[in-house]
Amino acid sequence: MGNAADWVANKIADGSDLELVGRPAPDRLIVRAPGKDVLQVAVIGVRDVITADHLKPVFQGVDHPYFVLNIPSSTVWRGDAMEVIHDAPAAFGSLGDLGKAARLEYPYLYRDKQWSFFDNGISQHSNVKHVKYLYDRVFEAHRYNGEPLIIAMVDAYNMSAEDIREALKRYKKFDIAVKMTSYGSITSAATQAAASFGAEALMYGDLLRRLGK
């Protein structure tokens, strides 16, 4: 854990506009954005999948962090880990996310903008009863009419077969791969790759229509 926190501390010192105020523990940093209050950050170093078990030591005791940062930032967060953090309450994400959170009046309420957009859109759909978080970019939408649908967010300009295969490798299964951005396209190869294991590749508007069927 110390190595991951050292790396973050050095990155902040090397040019982030965050100020490193203190290091109360090997895995803890106190940072401050200009004109804002100090913010305690816990740094973890999980390389596979981050689960609730990885976070239990982080939130023991009375001195809770308001932000949890994992190095490497590409590691997948499982739904149970996200729930532990949101219940704390705290936020999580990359060093860039930390910079955004530190500028908020309540940093622990920070959520990734694209994640929030999809979470709100799916949750507020008239045919969706509730949404369960399976991973940081995978929602399970439980519907009033129809079976639950597992939806994976894919960040790609032109969604390709390789993007679909990479999402499947990362998240193991899903029913729908939704393109995170409105620009670009979904290639026919991506559609075919998804269909090969019974899934669909959809733009956001098509996803909303699919949730209603």
C-alpha positions in Angstrom: 0.0 0.0 0.0 2.8 2.4 0.9 4.3 2.2 -2.7 0.9 3.1 -4.2 0.5 6.1 -1.8 4.1 7.2 -2.5 3.5 7.2 -6.2 0.4 9.3 -5.8 2.2 11.7 -3.4 5.0 12.1 -5.9 2.5 12.7 -8.8 0.8 15.5 -6.7 4.2 17.0 -5.8 5.3 16.9 -9.5 2.7 19.1 -10.9 -0.9 18.5 -9.8 -2.6 21.7 -8.7 -3.6 19.8 -5.5 -1.5 20.5 -2.5 -0.2 17.6 -0.4 -0.8 18.7 3.2 0.2 15.6 5.1 0.8 11.9 5.4 -1.0 10.7 8.6 -0.4 7.0 7.7 1.5 5.0 5.0 -1.7 4.6 3.0 -3.2 8.0 3.7 -2.8 11.4 2.2 -4.2 14.8 3.2 -4.7 17.0 0.1 -6.3 20.3 -0.6 -7.5 22.0 -3.8 -7.0 25.8 -4.0 -9.4 27.6 -1.7 -11.0 24.4 -0.5 -11.0 22.4 2.7 -8.5 19.6 3.3 -9.5 16.1 2.1 -8.3 12.8 3.5 -7.6 10.2 0.8 -6.9 6.4 1.2 -4.7 4.8 -1.4 -4.9 1.1 -2.1 -3.0 -1.0 -4.6 -5.3 -3.8 -5.9 -4.3 -5.2 -9.3 -7.2 -7.7 -10.0 -10.7 -6.8 -8.9 -11.5 -4.4 -6.0 -14.0 -6.0 -3.6 -15.7 -5.0 -0.3 -13.0 -7.0 1.5 -10.3 -4.7 0.2 -12.1 -1.7 1.8 -12.9 -3.1 5.2 -9.5 -2.0 6.7 -9.9 1.4 5.0 -13.1 2.3 6.9 -12.2 0.8 10.3 -11.7 3.2 13.2 -13.1 6.7 13.4 -10.9 8.5 10.9 -12.6 7.7 7.6 -11.3 9.0 4.3 -13.7 10.8 1.9 -12.0 9.5 -1.2 -10.4 6.1 -2.1 -7.8 6.0 -4.9 -6.6 2.7 -6.4 -3.3 2.3 -8.2 -3.4 1.1 -11.0 -6.5 3.2 -11.9 -7.5 0.7 -14.6 -8.4 -2.0 -12.0 -12.1 -2.9 -12.0 -14.3 -2.0 -9.0 -16.9 -4.6 -8.1 -20.4 -3.5 -7.1 -20.0 -4.5 -3.4 -16.9 -2.3 -3.2 -18.8 0.6 -4.7 -21.6 0.1 -2.1 -19.2 0.1 0.8 -17.7 3.4 -0.4 -21.0 5.1 -1.2 -22.4 4.0 2.2 -19.3 5.4 4.1 -20.0 8.0 2.6 -17.0 8.5 0.3 -16.1 8.7 -3.4 -13.6 6.7 -5.5 -11.7 7.0 -8.8 -8.5 8.0 -10.4 -6.1 10.8 -9.6 -8.0 13.0 -12.1 -11.2 12.2 -10.3 -9.6 13.1 -7.0 -8.8 16.5 -8.5 -12.4 17.0 -9.4 -13.7 15.8 -6.0 -11.4 18.0 -4.1 -13.0 21.0 -5.7 -16.5 20.1 -4.5 -18.0 21.4 -1.3 -18.8 17.8 -0.4 -16.0 15.7 -2.0 -17.5 12.4 -0.8 -20.5 13.0 -3.1 -18.3 13.0 -6.2 -19.4 10.5 -8.9 -18.0 10.1 -12.4 -20.1 12.3 -14.8 -20.6 9.6 -17.4 -21.4 6.9 -14.8 -24.0 9.3 -13.2 -25.6 10.0 -16.6 -26.1 6.3 -17.3 -27.1 5.5 -13.7 -29.7 8.2 -13.7 -31.0 7.4 -17.2 -31.4 3.7 -16.5 -32.7 4.1 -12.9 -35.4 6.6 -14.0 -36.7 4.6 -16.9 -40.4 3.9 -16.4 -39.9 0.1 -16.8 -36.9 -0.2 -14.4 -37.7 -1.2 -10.8 -34.2 -0.9 -9.5 -30.6 -1.0 -10.6 -27.9 -3.1 -9.0 -24.2 -2.2 -9.6 -22.2 -5.3 -10.7 -19.0 -3.4 -11.6 -17.9 0.2 -12.0 -19.2 0.2 -15.5 -21.8 -2.5 -15.4 -25.4 -2.1 -14.3 -28.1 -4.8 -13.8 -31.5 -3.3 -14.5 -34.4 -5.1 -12.9 -37.5 -4.4 -14.8 -41.2 -4.4 -14.1 -41.9 -6.2 -17.4 -39.1 -8.4 -18.7 -36.1 -10.2 -17.4 -33.2 -8.2 -15.8 -30.7 -6.9 -18.3 -27.0 -6.6 -17.6 -25.6 -3.4 -19.3 -21.9 -2.8 -19.8 -20.7 0.7 -20.6 -18.1 0.7 -23.4 -15.9 3.8 -24.0 -15.1 3.8 -27.7 -15.4 6.3 -30.6 -16.3 3.6 -33.1 -17.3 0.5 -31.1 -15.4 -2.5 -32.6 -15.5 -6.3 -32.2 -12.3 -5.9 -30.1 -14.1 -3.5 -27.8 -16.8 -6.0 -27.3 -14.3 -8.9 -26.6 -12.4 -6.7 -24.2 -15.6 -5.8 -22.3 -16.5 -9.5 -22.1 -13.0 -10.4 -20.8 -13.2 -7.7 -18.2 -16.8 -8.2 -17.0 -17.4 -11.9 -17.8 -21.0 -11.4 -19.1 -23.5 -8.9 -20.2 -26.7 -8.6 -22.3 -26.1 -5.2 -23.7 -22.9 -3.2 -24.5 -23.9 0.4 -24.6 -21.7 3.0 -26.3 -20.8 5.7 -23.7 -20.6 8.6 -26.2 -23.2 9.9 -28.7 -20.6 10.6 -31.4 -18.9 7.9 -33.5 -20.7 4.6 -34.3 -21.1 0.9 -33.6 -19.5 -1.2 -36.3 -21.2 -4.2 -37.8 -18.4 -6.3 -36.5 -19.2 -5.2 -33.0 -22.8 -6.1 -33.5 -21.8 -9.5 -34.7 -19.3 -10.0 -31.9 -22.0 -9.2 -29.3 -24.6 -11.5 -31.1 -22.1 -14.4 -31.0 -22.7 -14.7 -27.2 -26.3 -13.6 -27.2 -25.8 -9.9 -26.5 -26.5 -6.6 -28.2 -24.4 -3.5 -29.0 -26.5 -0.3 -28.7 -26.4 3.4 -28.6 -27.9 5.1 -25.5 -31.2 6.0 -27.2 -31.6 2.4 -28.4 -30.8 1.2 -24.9 -33.7 3.2 -23.4 -36.0 1.7 -26.0 -34.7 -1.8 -25.3 -35.4 -1.4 -21.6 -39.0 -0.8 -22.4 -39.4 -4.0 -24.4 
